[in-house]
Amino acid sequence: MKKLLIAAVIGTLSSTMMLAATDAAAQTTSTTAKKATPKKPAPKHRIIKRKPNPAKEAKVDAVPEGSEHWSCAEGMQFDLKGDMARDQIVTVHWDKKNYNLPRQSTTTGADRFHDAATGLDLVVIPTKAMLFSDKDSSRLADECKTAAMQAGAMAPTQANALNPANRAAPASGAAGQ
């Protein structure tokens, strides 16, 4: 029974292949007659014009309420929401988008917040903050400072919060303002 079934399948496939081969041969002879007329050369690069997507282009995240503004060199800026001295995740508003950056442990005393999914990396030392991108290994913003830091205060980092000498300095600076 199995041999009969296999023979039937082989017979059906061979007849189908024979019909397909004769159809292909007929198409080949008809297309060779049409090739006598010259065609325009195909362009080397295909240009695809895409329609603008207003839903995608209009996606702009609002600056988180209660965030602090950081001004950077070369006119760059970002907003940061969260307490760097104690929060494990801070929100950075950069380039019209909000990024939630989890804290990374460091041995240098700098505060580092890095999100591997987006590639955004915020490093804060007592005198400034820097914003990096892992995607193209570039520094997005440098020499970033808050208004208080521009007036001479240190960055509100975890290391500065633990140092008793630094805890007293911002309180006296804030009272004098």
N, C-alpha and C positions, 0 to 999 in steps of 0.2 A: 504494500500500500504506500509506504514512504517513497519507494522508487518511482511509483506512478505519479505521485504528487510532485516530486522533484522534476521529473521529465516534463510535466505540464507547465511548471513555472519556467523552466528553461525554454520551452517552446514559445511561451508567451513573451518572454523577454527578447528572444531572438527575432520574433516577428515585429515587435515594437521597435527594436533597433534598426531593422531593415526599412521600416516605414520612415523612421526619423532620418536615416541616411539618404533615402531618395528625396525627402523634402529638403534636406540641407543641400543636396546636389542641385536641385532645381533652383533654390535661392541663390546659390553661388553663380550659376550661369546667368541669372537675371541681373545680379548686381554687377557682374563684370561688364555687361553691356552699358550700364549706367555710368561706369567709372570713366568713360571716354570724355565726359565734360569735366573741365578743371574746377576744383573746389577752392574756396578761399582758405588760406593757411590758418590753422587754429592759433588763437592767441597763446603766448607763452605763459602768462599768468591770468588766472581767472579772477576777475574782480567781483566780489560779492558785496552788494550794497544792502546793508541791513537797515530795517526801519527802526527808528528810535522807540525804545520801550519806556513810556512815561512812568509806568509803575515802578520799574527798576531804577530809573534815574531820579525819581522823586523820593526815594527812600533816604531820609535824613533823620538820624537819631537826635532827639533833643538833648541839650546839655543837662546832665543829672542835677536835680535840685539840691542845693547845699554843697556843690563842688567848689573847689578852689582853683583859681586861674593861675597858670604858670606861663610866663613869657620867656621866649627863648631867643637865641641869636638868630640872625637873618630873618627876623619877622615871624618865625614859627611860634606856635602856641598850642597848649592843650589844657584841658580841665581835668582835675582829679577829685574824685569823691571817695572818701574813706579816711581813716586814721592810720597813717603809716606806722605809728608806734605800736598799734595793737591789732589791727585788722589783718585777717589772713587773705582777704580778696579786696582789691580796690578797683574802682571803675575809672577808666581813662577815656575821655572823650577826645578823639583824635580824628581829623579828616572827616568830620560830620558823622562819625560812627562811635558807638560806645563799645568798649572792650573790657571784659572782666578779667583782671590779671591776678592769678594766685601768687602768694608770697613764695619765694624760693630761698632756701637757707644758703648763707654765704659765710665764709671764714674771714672776710676782710672787714666786716662791720658795716658794709654798705647794705642798703635795703634794695632787694631785687624782686621785681614782680614780672613774671614771664608766663605767657600763654603759648604753648607749643602749637596749638591748632591755628592760631592767627599769625604767629611769628612775632608778635609785638613784645618788646622787652623794655621795661623801665628800670633804670638803675639810678638810685638816689644816694649821693654822698652828702656830708654836712654842708658843702658849699654850693652844690648844684645838682641838677638832674639831667639825665640823658635818655633819649628814647631811640631804640634800635629796632631794626627789622631783620628777622632771621631769613626771610624769603630771598633777599638779595644781598645780605650781609652789609647793610648800610646803616649809617647813623641818620635818623630822621630829624632829630632835634638835639641841640647841644646848648650848654650854658643856660639851662632853664631854671628860673627862679620865681618864687612867689613875691608878692609885694613886700611882705615882711623880710624876706631874704635880701631883697634889693636895698632895704633900709639897714642891713647889717646883721640880721638874725640868722641863725643856723637852720638848716632844713629840719622839718619835724620827723626825723628818722627814729627808728627803734633804738639805735645806739645812743642818740642824744637824749632820748627819754629816760634811759637807764642811768645816765651820768648825772649825779646830783648837782654838779657845778653848772651844767647846761640847763637844768630844770629851773634854777633860780634866775638865770639870765633872761629868758624870754618873758617871764612874769614881770620883771622890773622894766624891760623894754616896752611891754604892752601898757604898763601903768603910766609911762612917760609920754605916751602918744596921745 
